Each structure stands twice: as structure tokens, then as C-alpha cells.
Amino acid sequence: MKKTGLYKKMLTMAVAPILILGLSLTVFCYTRFTNTIYEQAQEDMINVARSVMLAYDMKYSGDYYPVKDASGNFDFYKGEADITNETQIVDDFKKATGTEISLLYMDMRVNTTFAAYDGTRFTGVCTNEDTTEKVLGKGQTVKYSNVKMFNDDYLLVYVPLENADGRIIGMVEVARPSTAMTVSVVHAVWPILVFALGFMLFGAIVSYRSTKEITNVLSKLQTFMNKVAGGNLTTELDIDVLKRTDELGEISKSATSMQKSIRGFVETDPLTKLGNRRFFLNQTDRVITRSQASGLPFSIAIADIDFFKKVNDTYGHNAGDEVLKAVANKLKQAMTSKGFAARWGGEEFVLCFDKCDMHEAAEHLWKTLESIREMVVSTEGFDIKITMTFGVVDGYPEKIERLIELADEKLYYGKQNGRNRVVTTVEAAPEKETEPANEEPKAPAKKTTSRKKKTETEDNK
């Protein structure tokens, strides 16, 4: 499909029957449209700055603070992480939004996407006194238009960077080149002078419709970006905006790509590729809401690999990681069309059964457990067999953290009463199951080694 740009749309925006009216209309349209585009771009840039801060908060816990090194220079930390030279987040946002992003400690750039041709980053540059006073002194968000920086004109926004106690430690700078936007506006408006005499009425109608359409699209984009900046990573952009073939359509696709990247970054466990705790809590909240509206049941289970510490001690942590990945894959397959699974932490996993009560879920988990018992994880020259213990509870209108606690109580009960089982009640001793011991490590030459069986006194955790 042929791409229709904003340039062609602006050619038909406004015409007038006489030159004076056409000129006045041109000046008015140029000024208003430029200000609107700049203001909207700066609002989007503010949202980008907030998204950058959100990404840092999600990746690194703790406050921002400087650390003086041996040479007298300062490194910038967030929590325990030195983020002075950690450029992945700002580089990813630059690629997704087409903006230049800088992280400032107080008034000095310590991390930036601005770079020379040889790749040298322009760090150590300070902001002017006016910006420093407004942002650091008054906590204001500052916007500038057509600022000369590094031999180009930029739109700039500065957003205060705050710690958890509200103390401003620095600022996030987002810059977007304004020259191209200015040239596009000029090229879009001057034809009005040529066509003003004969097409004033036509131009007025087209201008109204086009402006309204563009304004609606920008409004939808702004709403979408505000939700993403606010932490709602599952919000969806209007499909009509995504279908556009002009620059706004390209911006909308970049915005949704950025949203998906952030969501994948913060909601996926890097080892098992299952969802993480944040993913599970968000998804389960939706299941609870649907259950309240429909009256359909749901259930929550927490699972733990039996004697996982012994797996690590006996076969090594690399083998332990392979066991975690194999279990995660098995649980993911088992939850297809049933709900979803996530890694809760360590060797613990959580599962949410949608439209299944506790007894249906337990029946399915017994089958899953049987499949896990039969599974052999071959790694590091060893064949490893494992078992798991599950605790299951019925879901009801309650905070998900409380449901996890109840399921964990049943899991603990199962651990204390033989492991290798699915526990739905703690009132009576669960049915005794024979616990299959992990198979002994196998040497690369297929020679089976043996070891003395240790007394099982510790839990997996």
C-alpha cells in the first residue's frame, strides 16, 4: 500500500480566496501547528523520561546515589548497581523512540546516548543554571524548543529524578531534533499560498477533518503512553491508529514495540522463560476479576522441587539450572488451556487454574506429577530424576498474596509428610507415596558411580 505522509496531508490543510487571507491563514496554521506538534512531542518526551525511570526502577532496586572513586570522580549508583556506564536501557529507548536520552546526577550528565562519531559518549556536560534551579531547586519539569546542542536544534525536556523519599537526586533529559519537524511544517504550509484563491472552502473542510483526525490520533497515543509510563504494560493501542501508514502510524508501532520490550524485560524469568512473580500477580488479578464477574471457579497452586538443594550439591548448579528449565517446560505444557505457570523464586513455582476448582486442579496436578516422576534430565554426564510437592487451594475473592500463603501452608504440610504429592487438605495425613530418589550421576563413559545415601534432614529451600 502506498504510504501517505503528513506532508501530503498538510498540502490540503487550508486555502483562502485572497492572498491576505491565505497569508494570514498560513501564518496562523504554521504557528499553531508548530506549537501543537512541539507541545505534543514534548509531552511524549516527558512520558519517555518517565518510562526510562520506570525501567530503571524495575531493573534495579534501591535509591540513586553517587560514589566517589579513587581518582576523585563520581560513579552513579542505583541500589547496589553502578549505572554510570550501563547504557542498555537508554540505548533501547533511543532505538524505540528516536530520541536522545541522558541521565544526570544533579546537573551533570553521567549516562547519555549523545555520542561522537567514534562512539565516545558526551558525559560530564552540565546543564545551565536556569534549568538546574527549576528542576533541582523547584522540582519542575522543564521544556525547551529549538535549543542548539551538538551542532543541531533540539526539543528538550528535563524531568526531576527522585529517590523513594522524594529527594531530587538529578534529572532525566530527553532530546529530539527539531530541524526536521520545522522543515516539514514549512513545506506543508507554503502551498496554501498558491492554492488559497480557488480552494479556500475546500481547504477549510479538509483542514478541519485532517486536523481533527491527527488530534484524535495524538490524543490516543498520549493516553497510551501515559498508561505505559504509569506501569500498565498490558494496555492496548487503538487498532485504527496501528493501521495508519503515515508517520503517526510508525510512531504508534514504535510505542507498542517499546511497551512489549519493557513488558518482556520486567515480567519474564530469564532462566526458565516462564513469567516471573510480577507477571503472575498481574495475570491472577485479572482471573480474580473475571471470576467475580462470571461466578466461575479458579484455583491456585504452589509447587516445590523435592530435595533441590541436594541436586545442586550432588550434580552442580549448572545441572540444577537444567532441572529448573526442564520442570518449567513441563509445567508450561501442563498448563496449556488450563491457566498459566510462573517461577515464584528459587525452586518454587506457582500455577493459576482458570475455570477449575481445587479438586479439578489437584486431579490434573497428580497427572502432571506422574509425568515429572517419569522425566529424566540428562546433563553434565548425569541422568537426574526428581519429584515435586504441590499445595492447592480454591480461589475466592481475596488478595492473591493470601491465597499464596494458604497454598504454601499445604505445600509445607506435604513437605513434612513425605513430599512427592499433591496436597489439598491438612486436616488428615495425605496418602503416602513412595518417594523416588534422584538417580545417581553417570560418568561420561556410561559408568554408573555410587554414593552413600545421606540422611534427608533439610528442606529444599
N, C-alpha and C positions, 0 to 999 in steps of 0.2 A: 504494500500500500504506500502511495506517495506521501512523504512526510510534509505536513502543513505546519510552518513555523509561525512564531509570534510576529515575525517581521511582515509576512504576508497579511496577517490579520490586521496589523496596525495600519497598513496601507489604505484600508477601507473604514477606518475608525470615524473620521469626521471631515466633512466638506462644507463649504459655505458658498452662497451665490455671489458674494462680492469679496474682493481681496482683503478689505479691512476686517470683515467678519471672519474670513478664513484665517487671516493672520492672528487675530485675537483668539480664535478658537485653537489655532495651532500652539500659540504661547501657553494658553490655559491647559490644553491637553498635555503639552510637554512637561510643564511644571508639575501638574497634578499626578500624571502617570509616573514621572521620575520619582517624586516623593513617595507615592504609593509603593512602587517597586522597591525603593530603598528601605522604606519602613518595614515592608513585609519581609524583605531579605534580612533585615536586622533582627526582626522578631524570630525568624527561622534560625539565625545565627545564635541568638540567645538560647533557643531550645537546643542547638547543637552543643553549646557550652555546658548546659545543664546535663545533657546526655553524657558528655565527657566526664563530668564529675560523678554521675551515677555509675558509669563504667568503672572508674577508679574505686568507688566505694564497694562495688560488687566484687572486684578482683582483690583489693587489699583492705583489710580491716584495720581500724585504728585512725588516729589523728595525723595530720600533716605537721612536720616539724623539721628544722634544719639541723644538720650535724657538721661541725667544723672538722675538716680533715687536717692531716699533718702539715700541709702546705699553706694552711690558713684560708683555704677556700671552703665554701659550704656545699654539702650534698643535701638533697631534699628527700626526706623520707615520708612514707605513709605507713604508720604502724611499724612493722619490722622490716619493711621493704624499702630499698633505695631506688627511687623512681627517677633519679636525675637523668640517667641515660636509658631509661626504659621507654622506648618510643613506639611500641606496638600499638597502644591504644590511640595515640594522636595520629599515627600514620594510617590506621584503619579508618578513623573518622574523616581524615583528609580524602582518602580514596572514595569513601561513600558519599561525602557531601560536597567535594570540590572546594573546600575552604582550607585556609592555613590556621593551625591551632597552636597556641603556646600556653604553657603552664608557668606561672610566675610565683616565685617566693617573694612576698612583699611587692616591690616594684621592679624586680629583675627576672628576666626570662631564664629559667633553669631547664626547660624542656620545650622544644619547638619543632614544627615541620618546616619552618623557613630555613633554607639551606643554599649554599653556594653551588656552583657547577661541579665542584669536586666532592660534594656531599657534606661539607663542613656545616654544621648547624649553627645558626646565629644566636647562640646563647650568651648570657652576660649583658644583654642590652636592657636598659631601664626605660620605663615609661616617663612621661613628662609629669611635672609637679601637679598640674591641674587634675590629671587622671588619678594620680596617687592620692590626692586629697579627697576626691569624690568617692573613689572605690574603697580605699583603705580607711580613710577618716570618717566618711559618712555612710559607708555601706551601700552606695548607689550603684546601679547598673548604668554604664556609660556607653553612649553610641556616638560614632563619628562617621561623617561621609567625606569621600574624596580626600583621604589623608595620604600624603606622599610617603611611601615606605619602600625601601629597596628598589628605587627607580620605577615605581608603579603606583597608581592611585588605588586605594582600598576603602571599602566599608569596614569599619571596626566596631566591635562591641567588647566591653570588659565587664565580666560578671564576678562579684566577690566570691572568693574561695574560703569557705568557713569550715572550722572544726565542729565537732559534736557539741561543744559548749557555746557555740555561736561566735567565737572569736575569729576574726578575719585574719587569715594567715598569708593570703596572697590573692591572686585573681586568675581567671581563665580568659585568654584573649582569642577571639575568633575573627579572622580577616578574610574578606572576599574581594577579589579585584573588581573595581567599579568601572574601569575604562570600557570594557566590552559592553556592559549594560548601558552606559551613557551613549556609546556609538549606536547601539541598537535602537535606543529611544529616538535619537536624532534622525536616523534613517527611516524610522517608522512614521515620523510626524511630517517631514518636509513634503511628501507627495500631496498632503492635504491642500497645500497652497496651489498646486497645479490643478487639482480636480474640484476646488472649492466652488467655482461658479455654477457648474451644472449639476453637481451631485450633493448639495448641502442636505437636502431632506433624506436622500438615500444614505449619506454618510452618517447622519444623526441616528437613523434607525439601526444601522449596522453597528455603530459605535456603542449604542445602548446595549444591544444584545451581546456584543463581544465583551464589553466591559463587565456586564453582569455575569457572563459565563466565567470569565477569568477570575472575577472576585469570588464567585462561588467555589471555584477550584482552589484558589489560595486559602479561602476560609476552611475548606475541608482538609487541606494539607496542614494548616496551622493547628487545627483541632487534633489531627492525628499525631503530629509531632509533640504537642503538649501532653497527650496521654502517654506517649513513649517516654518523654522526659520525666513524667511523673511516676514511672515504674510499671505502667501497664504494657507489658510486652506481648500481649495476645490480641490487642485491639486490631481491627482491620480497616484498611483504607477503602473508600468507596470504589467499587469496581469500575464505574464510569470514569473516574479520574485515572485509574491504571490503564484504561483502554486508549487514552489520548495518545496521539502520535506526535505531539509538539514538544517543546522544551519542558512544559509543565508535566507532561506525561513522563519524560525522562527523569525529572526531579522526583516525582512520586515513586518511580521504580527504585531510584537510589535510596529514598527514605525507607521503603519497605525492605530493601536489601540490608540496610543498616539495622533495622529492627530485628530481622532474622538473625543477623550476625551477633547482635547483643544477646538475644534470647538463647541462641545456641551456646554462647560463651558462658552465660550465668546459670543455665538450667541443665547442663549435661555433665555427668560424671566422666572425667577424661579417661579413666582406666576401663570401665565396663561399658561405656557408651549408653548406659541407662540414664534416665533422668536422675537428678540429684534431689536433695531434700527440698529445695525451693520449688522445683518442678512438681514434686509430689504434693506439697501443701497447696499450691495453686490449683492443680487439677482436682484434688479431692474436695476443695471448697466448691468447685462447680458441681461435682457429683452430689454433694450435700444439698446444694441449692435445688438441683433438679429433683432430688428425692423428696424434698419438702413440697415441691410444686406438684409432683406426679403421684406421690404416695408409694412409689416403687422402692424396694429394699436395696441396701448396699451393705458391704461388709469390709472390714479392714483386717489385714494380717501382717504380722511382723515375723521375719524368719532369720535364723542364725545358723551358720555352718558349724557343725559339731567339731569340737577339738581343732579349731582352725589354727590356734597358736602352735599346736603340735605339728601341723602341716608345715608351717614356716620354719619351726625349729628343726624338723627332720629333713625336709626337702629343699629348704631355702626360700627366700622371699620371692624370687622370680617364679618359682613353682606355685607359691601362694597366689601371686597375681594371676597366673594362668587358671588356677582353680576359681578365683573370683570371676574371671571373664567367662569361664565355662558355665558356672552357676547362673550368672546374669543372662547369658544367652538362653539357657534352659527356662528360666523364669519368664523371659520375654516371650518365648514361643508359647509357654503355657498360658500366658495372659492374653493371647490373641483372641479377640472377640469377647473376652471376659472382663477386661478392665486394663490396668496398667501396673507396672512394677517400677521401683526406683531403688537406688542404693541409699540407705539411710546413714551409713557410716561404717568404716571398718569392714567386718564380715556380715553386717546386718543389712537386710533388705526389707522393704515394705511393699505391700500389694493392696490395691483397691479393687474390689469386685463390684462392678456396676450392675444393678438389677439382679443381684444374687444375695440371699440371706446367708447367715453364718454357716448353716448346715450344708447348703449347696456349695459354698466356698470350701468348706472342710473336705467334702467328698472329692472335689476337684484337686485339692491340695494333696490328698492321700495318693491320688494317681500321679501327681507331679513328683511327690516324694519317692514313689516307686521308680519313676524314670531316673531320678537323681541317684538312687541307690545303684542302679544298673550302669550308670555313667562311669567311664574310665577316662581320667585326664592324664594323657601321656605327655610328659615334659621333663626336660633336664635328664633324660635317660630313665625316668621312673614312671610307673603306672600307678596312679593315685585314685583311690575310691573314697568317697565321702558320704556323709548323711547330713540331714538338716532337721531342725526343730522349728515348728511353726506355732504361733499363738494367734487365734482368730476371734474376732468379736463382731457382733451385729452392729451396723451403723445406725445412728439415730441423731436427731438434731442436737449436736454437741460440738464443742470445739474439737478439731481434728487432733490437737495435742493430747486431749483427754482420751480419745479413742486409742491413740497410740500407747498411752500409759496402760490402759486396760489390756490391750493385746500383749504388751510387754510383760505384764504380770503372768499371763498364761504361758508365755514363752519361758519365763523364769521357772515356772512350775514344771514345765516339760523338761527343762534342763536338770532340775533337781530330781526328776523321777524317770531317768533313763534315756533322755534325748531321743532322737530318731523317730519323731512322731508329730502328729497334728493335735493340738490341744484346744478344745472348745469350752472346757469347764475345769474348774479347780476344786469343785466340791468333792469329787471322788478321784481315786488314783487312776490315771489313764491306763488303757490297755497296754500291757508290757510288750515291747517289741525287742527282738534281738538286734543289738547294735553291731553292724558290720564294721570291723576295724579297717582303718586305711591300709591298703596293700603296701607291702614293703618296697623300697626303692629297687629298681632294676638297673644293673650296670649296663653300659653301652653294648657289652658283648653278650647281652641277654642272660648274664649270670645273676641269679637272684641272691641278694645279700640278706642277712637277717640281723635283727637287733633284739635286745631284751625288751620285753613289754614293760613300759613304765606304768606306775600306778596313776590312774586318771584322777587327779585331785583338783585340777584347775578347770575353770570355765573357759569358754572360748574367748572371752573378751579381754 
